[in-house]
Amino acid sequence: MAASALSTTATTTKVWAVPRTGSLSNLVLQPQPLPAPAAGQVRVAVRAIGLNFADVFCVLGLYTAFQGSLVPGLEFSGVVETDGGDFKKGDRVYGTTRFGAYTTHLNADTRYLRPIPTGWSFAEAAAYPVQTITAYYALKELGVMKPGHTVLVQSAAGGVGLQALRILEAVPDMSVLGVVGNPAKVDFLNKSFPTGSAPRKAWKFISREAGVSFRSQLSTYVAAHEHIRGFDIVLDSVHGPAFQPSYDHLNPCGRYVLFGSASLAPSTISLSPTTLTFYSPMNVVRMLTLAYKFLTRPRLDPMQLVQDNKAIMGYNLIWLYDKLELMSSMYEDLAAMNLRAPHVGHQFAFDKLPDALAFFQTGQSVGKVVITVPEKA
């Protein structure tokens, strides 16, 4: 079939599907029929895919919004192959989808597409939507950030963390403490966001150090600045042991935004009893570790929130998918900020996608992990 016909009729695409959740080894690369684009859609030849922790949770079967034998993936970039809406064949676009981005081609709703900014690569564009909207919604809509606020950003060198820092440096007089898991990431952040002068005079980056109380690290930062009494906003995608000290340093009227549980996603675990790996001694240890973390996860009495005059808000971007007016408004606000292109720290080929997810689970990544799709896929 000619290439021109492929773009306007039903065809076949390649997808990474999850016939059975529980383990990364269950991901299968397979052909899948792709119908002709429906009204309001255009076909996109995918050139890059952004990875997110939601993808890991989908594959492991820990994400209730993902059900059945499906194709994971929330964000992508590529080239439009059919005319539709405001888009023409050949346009470079990025977009979001409610799962299904682990593919070489897809039919995309034009309402969820945006032109790639001039000078951005496909990888940078695929890294932009989920992490940036997540950071902005958490800061503006939930955190109600205002000039002069003090913000604690957990996992500051991750995709969402870096975009949060870029947003915060666009707001006047913000004080920021960015927290990471190892000192090497502190070095990266100090080079990317030089501290000690405007607009980052009261910014600092630290790593959670073994044998050092995280509570004392937070107290040291607060004590070093006369104008800071605590944090007005906490952005937390980690949860786990750092939760209570962070909450305790939240100011009255402060807002704690929880949008992930990376501490509950141990690397290379299998939760699928149909695989041999499931019964290996090492996997049993990992499952017991996961169970322990789950059972000992932080808990808070709702009445304590009333007494402390603090707010905790949970946030999952997938439930914003149908709020198009809000999404469009946030994209416009972000465009006005003229943010730098996202930092893509690691790229993997499409046929190495399971390896990319395994690496992503380790917590070693800096910035975004992106899958690149060859032009002739």
Secondary structure, DSSP 8 states (H G I E B T S, - for coil): --HHHHTTS-EEEEEEEBSS-S-GGG-EEEEEEE----TTEEEEEEEEEE--HHHHHHHHT--TT--SSB----EEEEEE-S-BTTB-TT-EEEEE-SS--SBSEEEEEGGGEEE--TT--HHHHHTSHHHHHHHHIIIIIIS---TT-EEEETTTTBHHHHHHHHHHTTSTT-EEEEEESSHHHHHHHHHHS--SSTTSTTEEEEE--TTS-HHHHHHHHHHT-TT-SSEEEEEES--GGGHHHHHHTEEEEEEEEE---GGG--TT----TTSGGGGSHHHHHHHHHHHHHHHTS----HHHHHHHT-EEEE--GGGGTT-HHHHHHHHHHHHHHT-----EEEEEEGGGHHHHHHHHHTT---BEEEEE--TT-
